[in-house]
Amino acid sequence: MDTATAKKVDPVLLQLQGIVGEKNASDAKHIRYAYSYDLSFVEPKLPDYVVMVQNVEQVQEVLKFANQEKIPVIPYTAGTNIGGLCIPERGGILMDLKQMNKIIDIDVADGVAVIEPGVSHAQLAAELTKLGLRFGWPVGPPSASVSSCAISHGIGGLNARYGLQSQEITSMEVVLPTGELVRVGSCAIQKNAWHSTLPLPKLDGLFKGWLGSSGVVTKMGVNVHPAPPLLKIFTVSCETVEEMYSYMFNLSNYEICDDITAVSWWLSQVPIPYPYTPKPDDAAEWNSYATTFSWTEAERDARAEIWEKVVAEEKAKGSSIEITHYPEEALKGRTQLPSQVVGSTKNYCKQGGAGISWPGTFTPAKKWAPVYTRWREILIGHNLSPSVRMSMYRGVHYGMLRAMIPFNKQSKEETENARQAIVECLRVDLDEGGIPYKPPVDFAKEINLRADQGYLMLLKRVKNMLDPNDIMNPGKLGI
Ligand SMILES: Cc1cc2nc3c(=O)[nH]c(=O)nc-3n(C[C@H](O)[C@H](O)[C@H](O)COP(=O)(O)OP(=O)(O)OC[C@H]3O[C@@H](n4cnc5c(N)ncnc54)[C@H](O)[C@@H]3O)c2cc1C
């Protein structure tokens, strides 16, 4: 670069280029634009700078500088969160971590993989498969980050057995907003011990569910598990959400499944109908698939025997439940994860105009039926499909209740229509005791409106302690 050009360069950019190298920091509009939006209804906003960090030291240096200058920093890995969580509320530095993508270790004896934040589901799956190991892959884009999903309380295909992705975290290395490097879990006591966050005080909670607003995770240990070879999938359909809930509740009590999920007719369509299309009269409103992996044929048959007993019990209650044959391709896509079949957003929304948002919630299972019934009315009232999924978590009796809502992002009116419908759905769920995960700011505000004052005080106090200049993904917590 000649001296005349260098003079024009913004001093912040120069400083960032000094840390990460000239080609890894930019204020070019076309680069910033790529980070200004996602699939969701959240309004696009440009960051002022984009930096592509390569190592922990660079993360620290960028944060030290940003903290000193009070410039916001937004951590980013693949931006697939569907909640505008990486869209800058107040400009600042978009920190893209995807090139920090080393799998540092897979410790088969401990059952732990140690990864950097840029490691994708596809990348880790490829390595684990070679070792006969598995992890609870989400039904999302294979290119998304394992650690971002885990710190965001993501949901994967082993949730009924092992719990949420965040429950699989065993240790973390984190750079605080001040640039200081810290560790939580066993790796804090012995640097190569990544096996557990327990029995220490659970400081890992300071970085889980915070939407990138409390620090930048630079290393993470996650539990990985032996993969039994025999997969059996139990598929049923029924007419009403009450019947489906009853079946899922009953089946989950036996704790024989890795995943127990049901989807409404609209969510089982590829793509999800947009705008709303009535379901054909001869199609069941609910379909369920429950996966179970076994080591031997006898174990698999014993699990199948329990499942058949559950179906018989439901029938005896007068349920319309039927054992069904799920189309092979759809079943593969939903159960052999990570999957490009369902992970590809085109299957959800391309034809609808490339927008997709959700009210994604953790809701007591006994509330699924009343909440779905209201959601159905609200969504159809807005000409949107009630494309809803319900999944049980480990040990029952709460789980994921979410709607995947495609909309036409090319139209402001249609985007606003979707936003209004989704926020209305969310209010219904919050009032029934549900809580949204990966919440856009609109949801965070609704959460805080209902929150206990002591909770809000504590949240603000902890945030202020970790991030005194409010530089980390500011605004996302709605406080
Ligand atoms: C079609 C579709 C289906 C999906 N299905 C699922 C599903 O089944 N289950 C599920 O859980 N999710 C699902 N998702 C959501 C999404 O794919 C996951 O949440 C994903 O793992 C997020 O990873 P990411 O790399 O895109 O994170 P990003 O969107 O880049 O980041 C997510 C959040 O983490 C923060 N962050 C990122 N890196 C760091 C870091 N190192 N330190 C601190 N904060 C950080 C960001 O600021 C942001 O707040 C789906 C998405 C799509 C598009």
PDBQT file of the ligand as one rigid body, heavy atoms in Angstrom, charges set to zero:
ROOT
HETATM    1  C1  LIG A 501     -32.477 -24.827   8.686  1.00  0.00    +0.000 C 
HETATM    2  C2  LIG A 501     -31.918 -24.711  10.071  1.00  0.00    +0.000 A 
HETATM    3  C3  LIG A 501     -32.159 -25.702  11.014  1.00  0.00    +0.000 A 
HETATM    4  C4  LIG A 501     -31.628 -25.587  12.304  1.00  0.00    +0.000 A 
HETATM    5  N1  LIG A 501     -31.838 -26.604  13.193  1.00  0.00    +0.000 NA
HETATM    6  C5  LIG A 501     -31.274 -26.523  14.425  1.00  0.00    +0.000 A 
HETATM    7  C6  LIG A 501     -31.415 -27.601  15.352  1.00  0.00    +0.000 A 
HETATM    8  O1  LIG A 501     -31.979 -28.647  15.083  1.00  0.00    +0.000 OA
HETATM    9  N2  LIG A 501     -30.864 -27.429  16.592  1.00  0.00    +0.000 N 
HETATM   10  C7  LIG A 501     -30.171 -26.315  16.921  1.00  0.00    +0.000 A 
HETATM   11  O2  LIG A 501     -29.683 -26.226  18.033  1.00  0.00    +0.000 OA
HETATM   12  N3  LIG A 501     -30.024 -25.317  16.057  1.00  0.00    +0.000 NA
HETATM   13  C8  LIG A 501     -30.536 -25.384  14.821  1.00  0.00    +0.000 A 
HETATM   14  N4  LIG A 501     -30.353 -24.364  13.945  1.00  0.00    +0.000 N 
HETATM   15  C9  LIG A 501     -29.645 -23.146  14.396  1.00  0.00    +0.000 C 
HETATM   16  C10 LIG A 501     -28.153 -23.118  14.135  1.00  0.00    +0.000 C 
HETATM   17  O3  LIG A 501     -27.783 -23.874  13.025  1.00  0.00    +0.000 OA
HETATM   18  C11 LIG A 501     -27.357 -23.577  15.346  1.00  0.00    +0.000 C 
HETATM   19  O4  LIG A 501     -27.679 -22.814  16.454  1.00  0.00    +0.000 OA
HETATM   20  C12 LIG A 501     -25.861 -23.491  15.020  1.00  0.00    +0.000 C 
HETATM   21  O5  LIG A 501     -25.144 -24.459  15.680  1.00  0.00    +0.000 OA
HETATM   22  C13 LIG A 501     -25.265 -22.148  15.321  1.00  0.00    +0.000 C 
HETATM   23  O6  LIG A 501     -23.923 -22.188  14.863  1.00  0.00    +0.000 OA
HETATM   24  P1  LIG A 501     -23.331 -21.004  14.030  1.00  0.00    +0.000 P 
HETATM   25  O7  LIG A 501     -21.911 -21.367  13.751  1.00  0.00    +0.000 OA
HETATM   26  O8  LIG A 501     -24.153 -20.649  12.884  1.00  0.00    +0.000 OA
HETATM   27  O9  LIG A 501     -23.394 -19.854  15.159  1.00  0.00    +0.000 OA
HETATM   28  P2  LIG A 501     -23.574 -18.293  14.949  1.00  0.00    +0.000 P 
HETATM   29  O10 LIG A 501     -24.909 -18.023  14.397  1.00  0.00    +0.000 OA
HETATM   30  O11 LIG A 501     -22.392 -17.771  14.203  1.00  0.00    +0.000 OA
HETATM   31  O12 LIG A 501     -23.500 -17.798  16.468  1.00  0.00    +0.000 OA
HETATM   32  C14 LIG A 501     -24.503 -18.146  17.388  1.00  0.00    +0.000 C 
HETATM   33  C15 LIG A 501     -24.346 -17.313  18.671  1.00  0.00    +0.000 C 
HETATM   34  O13 LIG A 501     -23.138 -17.651  19.333  1.00  0.00    +0.000 OA
HETATM   35  C16 LIG A 501     -22.285 -16.505  19.497  1.00  0.00    +0.000 C 
HETATM   36  N5  LIG A 501     -20.921 -16.999  19.300  1.00  0.00    +0.000 N 
HETATM   37  C17 LIG A 501     -20.412 -17.576  18.191  1.00  0.00    +0.000 A 
HETATM   38  N6  LIG A 501     -19.154 -17.997  18.427  1.00  0.00    +0.000 NA
HETATM   39  C18 LIG A 501     -18.870 -17.682  19.724  1.00  0.00    +0.000 A 
HETATM   40  C19 LIG A 501     -17.742 -17.876  20.554  1.00  0.00    +0.000 A 
HETATM   41  N7  LIG A 501     -16.664 -18.520  20.125  1.00  0.00    +0.000 N 
HETATM   42  N8  LIG A 501     -17.789 -17.401  21.800  1.00  0.00    +0.000 NA
HETATM   43  C20 LIG A 501     -18.895 -16.768  22.284  1.00  0.00    +0.000 A 
HETATM   44  N9  LIG A 501     -20.006 -16.575  21.537  1.00  0.00    +0.000 NA
HETATM   45  C21 LIG A 501     -19.985 -17.032  20.279  1.00  0.00    +0.000 A 
HETATM   46  C22 LIG A 501     -22.742 -15.525  18.443  1.00  0.00    +0.000 C 
HETATM   47  O14 LIG A 501     -22.451 -14.191  18.803  1.00  0.00    +0.000 OA
HETATM   48  C23 LIG A 501     -24.245 -15.797  18.442  1.00  0.00    +0.000 C 
HETATM   49  O15 LIG A 501     -24.830 -15.144  19.527  1.00  0.00    +0.000 OA
HETATM   50  C24 LIG A 501     -30.869 -24.454  12.647  1.00  0.00    +0.000 A 
HETATM   51  C25 LIG A 501     -30.610 -23.462  11.698  1.00  0.00    +0.000 A 
HETATM   52  C26 LIG A 501     -31.121 -23.591  10.412  1.00  0.00    +0.000 A 
HETATM   53  C27 LIG A 501     -30.798 -22.514   9.420  1.00  0.00    +0.000 C 
ENDROOT
TORSDOF 0
